[in-house]
Amino acid sequence: MLAMLFYFLVLVLASPSFAGEGPTPTALEGGRVITVEEAKAWFDSGKALFADVRNPLNYGRGHIPSAVAAPFDDKNEDGRKRQAFLGKLPGDKGAPIVFYSHGETGWKSYRAAAAAIKAGYGNVMWLREGFTAWELKRFAVTSGPEKQLR
């Protein structure tokens, strides 16, 4: 009986509906998926805006230096919140922007990048590997209060 209960729990906990949405797509229509090494090259060039779409608490714990806090509520279709998010992006819709969240299961960064593309941004990059991969490579990290673009 205990074995059956264990088997049932494993099946339920491993199911996609319980565990979340699973890994994010490996492509971004209208944008580019970039590796952590490519993101580092953009960071070193100083020519791209890095948009950290995680919540402010996670941003404060650590983020890519120069990244702006652009929290994205991917569960809420509220038009005002979407406009507030887009208002944090540059006015120049051709400016290179790198979106990131935690990592490969970070749907927020995927959806934020897709929202920017839909809003007309033409140089959107998505760091699918996310902040976790950045930290694992021991690239520069900083912490502290939100840095707002606007």
N, C-alpha and C positions, 0 to 999 in steps of 0.2 A: 504494500500500500504506500509506504514511504517513497519507494522508487517511482511509483506512478505519479505521485504528487511532485516529486523532483522533476520528472520528465515534462509534466504539464507546465510547471513554472519556467523551465528552460524554453519551451516552445512559445509561451506567452511573452516572456521578456525579450526574446530574440526576434519577435515579429516586428515588421516595419512599422505597423501602426502604434505599437507600444514604444519602440525604441526611437521614434522620431522619423525623419524623412530619409535618413541614410545619406550616403555620399552625394555631393553636389555634382552637376554635370561636368564633363571635361572640356566643354566648348562654351563659348559665349557669343551668341549671334550678334553681329554688329560691333564686336569688341575683340580683345585678345586676351587669352589666358597666358600669363607669364610665370616663369619659374622664380624662385627666390633669388637666384643669381641674376636674372634679368632685372628684378626689382632693385637689387643692390646697385646695379649699374645705373638705373634711373635715379636712385637716391644719391649716388656719388656725383652724378651730373648736375643735380640741383634743378633739373628742368621739368620735374613732374610733381604734382600735388599728390600727397599720400593722404587718403581719406580712411580713417579708422572708424568703421561703422559699428563697433561693439558698444556696449553700454558705457556710460561715463565712469562707472566704478572700475571696469576692466581697463579702460583707457588710462585712468589714474594709476593703476598698479604697474603699468608698463606699456610702452608703445614705441613705434619707430620714431626716432627724433625727426622733428619738423612735421610730423603727421598732424592733421587737424582732426578734432573730435567731430564726427558727423554721424551720431547715433541714428540707426535706421530701424524703424519698427516694422519688421517684415511680416508681422501677424496682423497688422492693422491697415485697412485700406482707406483710412481717413484722409481725405484730400488735403486738409490743412496740414497734417503731419508730413505728408509727402511733399507739399510745397515748402514747408520749413526745411526739410532735408535738402531739397534742390536749391534752396536759397543759400545754403552753405557752400555750394560749389562755385567755381569761378564764373564770371560773366562771359568769358571767352569760351565758347563751346568747342573750340578746337584745341584747347589746352590739354596736355596729357594729364590724366588722372589715374592713379593706382588705388583701387579699392581693396581693402582687406578686412578680415575678421579673424577668428581663431585658427581655422584650418580647413581641411577638405570637407568637413561636415558643416562649414559655416555658410548656411543659406543666406544670412543677412548680406554678406558681401556680394554674393551672386545676384541677389534681387536688387541691391542698391546699384550695382553696375548696370543691370538691365533697365532700371528706372532712369538712370542717367542717359543711356542710349536712347530710350523712348522719348526723353525730353530734348533730344537733338545733339547731345554731346558726341563728338566724332572720334575722339582719341582716348577711348576708355580701355583700361587694362585691369585685369582681375588677378590678384595674387591668390590663386586657389589654395595654395599650400598654407597661406596665412601667417599670422604672427608667430605661431608655434614653430614653423620651419625657420623663420627669421631668427628666433632665439636659439634654435638648435645649431644654426650655423655660427652662433656667437657674434652676430652682427650687432652694431650699436643699438642700445635700448635706453630709453629714458622714462622717467615717471614724473608724475605731478599733475597739477590741475589742467583742465581742458584748455587747449589752445584753439581759439575760434578763428576761422578765416574771415568772417564778417562780424 
